């Protein structure tokens, strides 16, 4: 009887331990990173968010930012959806044709700041676009964009714009590819990490970039001219996602804690970080790069070149049964709200 009671007590203890909520389990989430750790996306967005997750979950969940990526940038959505990585980020434009609705946040003339663009688009996405399920298979933690993208050249004058016909420009996805082509320039498709070699070796005559990226990729002594536009010539939208099954496996308390520091809070933090990096980037170029605001005929040329881009995005929205005009109106309205402090 004594041995029986001992066995019963041991079994009961084991059962109780197995029934303890996952709240008591420590979890490490692997974040695949393909940028240098000094890049603002990593040091000012991913790293602070990882600390926030650890604090919000009282240390139960840690985010490990990997020293080397698990694959190239375009593969990162599938790395997460397949479970090869727990968390990752990348640009929607790296996989052409996959994310049609996110191009709203990439349109010309609509980015007064990264924060305004990012928060406004997040609100549109939550309200109108999430149900279209373009990010199927993952938990969307954040969607954000960089600051206003501009045109930089190594030596070619940026004004008048028609004088740039035939110039080879490294582009950042479908929107800038169309813009450059519509202006008679030749687009060069390549990752941002190859920008230095492209410009130094004469493969490209210029590049479209936000202010932050020029000094970060050590181009501030290479580019000499810049054509700037209020609201930017374009934007690039990014996703930050988590494997859905991995997210679902966490305790309810830890899921709630991650949600609290993700979504609009994370989007806003990302926007502020990029705006700060843009400010520093612009200052780093002072005295090195000649900035020319697009006005008069130059601005008219850019606007005319953008008409077909808006029409293309409209067509993609219509193909998915989403009201483009309503989405664009909400996007612009939310941008104004963010700028007003809302």
N, C-alpha and C positions, 0 to 999 in steps of 0.2 A: 504493500500500500504506500509506503514511504517513497519507493522508487516511482510509483505511478503518479503520486502527487508532484514529485520533482519534475517528471516529464510534462505534466499538465501545466505547471508553472512556467517551464521553459517555452512550451508551445504558445502559451498565452502571451508571454513577453515578446516573442518573435512576431506574433500576430499584431500586437499593439504597435511595435516598431514599424511594421510594414504599412500600417494604417495611418502613420503620421503624415500630415499634409506635406506637399512638396515645398512648403514654406521653409522647412528646415534644411532643404538640400541646397548646396552651393552649386552654382551653374556658371560655366564659362562659355561665352558666345564668341565665336571667331569672326572677325571682320576682315574681309579681304580688301587690301588697299593697294592701288596701283600708282599712287602719286608719291613724290618725296615727302617725308614726314615734315619738312619745312613749309610745305604748301599750305596756304590758309584753309583749304578744305579739310586738311588733316589736323593741323595744330590748333585751328580756331573753331572748328566745327566738330569733327569726329572725336578728338581727344576730350574736349569739355563735355560732350554728350556722354561719353563713356564714364566719366567721373560722376555725372548726374545720375546715370543709371545705377551705379554702385551705391551712391548715397541714398537714392530713392528706395532701393531695395534693401537697405541696411546691410549691404555687403554680400547679400545672397547671390546676386547676379553680377558678374564681371564681364566686361567687353575687352577681348584681347585683339588689338590691332596687329595684324600679322606683319612680319618684317618683309615678306615678299608676297606678291599677289598670287592667287591660285589660277589665274588665267589672264588673258589680255583684256583691256577695258570693255570691248564690245561683248565679252562673254559673261560679264558679272551679273546680269539679271538671271541668266540660266543657271549660273553657279549657285545662286540663292534658291531659285525655285526647285532645283534638283536636290538641294541639301548639301552640296559640296562645301558651301560656305553658309554660315548662319546669317551674316549680314554683309551687305556690300552697297556701293554707290557707283553710279556711272552716268553718262549723258544719254538721254533718250535718242539723240541723233546718231549715236554710234551704231544703231541697228535700224537702218532706213526702212520705212514702211511698217514698222511694228507699232509705233506709238503715234497715231495720227492726231489725237485730240490735244496732246501736250504742245503742239506747235502754236497754239494760241499764245503761249507765254514767250514765243520766240520771234513774234512779228516785229517788223521795224517800227520805230518811233514810240514804243509803248513802255520803255524802261527808264523812268526817272531815277530809279535806284534799285539795287538788288532787293532790299527789304520790301519796297512797295510792290515790285513785280512778283516776288516770291509769295508773300502773304496773300496778295490779291488772287494769284492763281490757285493757291491752296484752297481758298474759300470757294472759288468757282469749281474746282475739282470736287470738293466735298459735296457741293450743292447740286451739280449738274453732270459731272463726268465720271465719278467713281463707279456709278452703276453700269457703265459701259464695259467695265472689267478688262481694261487694257493691261492691267498689272496682275493678271490672273496667276494664282499660285503663290503669291507672296503677301506679307503684311506690309503695307506702305507706311513707312515711318515719317517720311518727309518728301516733298517736292520743292525744289528751289531753282533759281536761276542766278547767273552772275550779273554784274553790273552792265551798263550800256556798252554794247560792242561797237568799236570804231574801226576805221581803215588806216593802216600804217604802211608806208613804203620805204624802201631803202634809199632811193635816190629820185625816183620819178615824182614830179610835181603832182599834187593831189587836186589841184584846181587849174584850169577848168576840168571837170569830170570827164568830158569826152576825150581829153588828152590821155586818159588812162586806157583807152581801147587797146586790147592786145596784151596788157600787163598780166603777168602770171601771179595769182593771189591764192595763198593758202586759205582754205575756207573751213568752216566749222559746222558742217551738216547741210541738209537740204535747203534751208532758208537762205543761207549765205551763198550756196552754190547757185541758186536761182538769181539772187541779187547781182552777183558778180557777172553771170552770163548775160543778164538783161542789160548790163552796162557795157557789154562788149569786151569784158575782160575774160581771162582764161582761169578757171578754177583748178587748184591743185589740192587733191584730197590727201590729207596726212594727219596723223595724231599731233596734238600740240607739242608733245615731247620731241618731235622731229623738226620743230620750227627753226631752231638755231642753225642746223645743218642746211636746211632748205634755203634760208636767206643768205647765209655765208657762202654757200656754193653756187649761188646764182640760179638755183632751180626755181625759186620764186622771187618776184620783185616786191612783194608785200604780203601783208597778212591782215586778217580781221581778228581783233582781240579786244577784250576789256582792258582797261588801264592796268589793272593788277598784273596781268600776264606778261606784259612787255618786259619790265625789269626782272620778274621772277624767272623767265626763260632767257635772261641775259641778252635781251635784244635792244636795250635802251642805248647802246653804243652802235647799233647796227641800223635801226630804222631812223630816218631823218625827217620824215614828213608824216603828218596825221590829218585826216579829214574827220571832223567830229560833227555829230548831229544830236540835238536835244532829243532825249528818249532813246538814243542809240540806233544804229542801223539794223541791229538784230539782237537776239539773246540766245543762250543755250540753256535748256532746262535739264535738270538733273533729278534722278530718283535716289532715295536711300530706302532700302527694303530689307525685310527679315523673312527667313523661311517660315511659312505659315505653320507648318507642323511643329517646328521648334518653338514658335511663339505660343501655340496652343498647349504645349507640354508644360509650360510654366504654371506656377500657382496663380490663382485669381488675383491675389494681392500683388504679385510681381508683374503680372500683365498690366494691372491698373497703374502700377508705379512707372512702368516703361511708357505707357500711354501718356502719363502726366508730363513727362519730359520730352515727348515726341510730338508729332502733329504740328499745330500752329506755333507752339513754343519753340520747337526745334527749327522750324522754317524761319521764324523771325530771327532767331539767333544766327542762322546761316546767312540771312540777308544782311544783318548788321556787320557780321564778320567780313563779308565780301565788300561791303561799302567802305569799311575801314581800310581794307587792302587796296581798293581802287584809289582812295584818297592818297595813300602812301605811294602807290604806283605812279599816279599823275605827278606828284611832287618830285619823285625820283627822275622824271623825264624833263623837268624844267631846265631850260638852257641847253638841252641836248636835241630835243625834237621840236620842230616848228608846227604848231597847232593851227589849223585853218578851219573855222566854223563853216559848215555848209550853208550858204545863203543864195538867194536869187536863183540863177539858172542851175547852179549846182544842186541846190535843195530840190528844185523842180525835177531835175533828172533822177534823183534818188527816189522821189515820190512816184514818178512815172514807172520806174523800175520795180517798185514795190506793189503796184496794182495787181499784177498776175500772181504774186505771192499770196496776197489776201484772198484772191479768187481761188487759188489752189487749196488753201486751208478751209475755205468755205465749202468747197466741194467734198472734202474729206468729212467734215461735220455732217453735211447733208446725207452722205452715203451711210452714216451711222445713225441717222435719224435724230441728230442733235441740232437745235436751233443756234446757228452760228451768231446771228445778230444779237440774240438774247445773251449768249455767253460773252460776246465781245463787250456788250453794254455793261454787264455785271463786272467784267474784268476792269474796265475803265473806272467804273464807279468805286470799286473796292480799292483801286490804286489811290484815288482821291481820299478815301477814308483813311488809309494807312498814312498817307502824307499829312493828314490832319490830326494824326495821333490816335486813331481808333484801331 
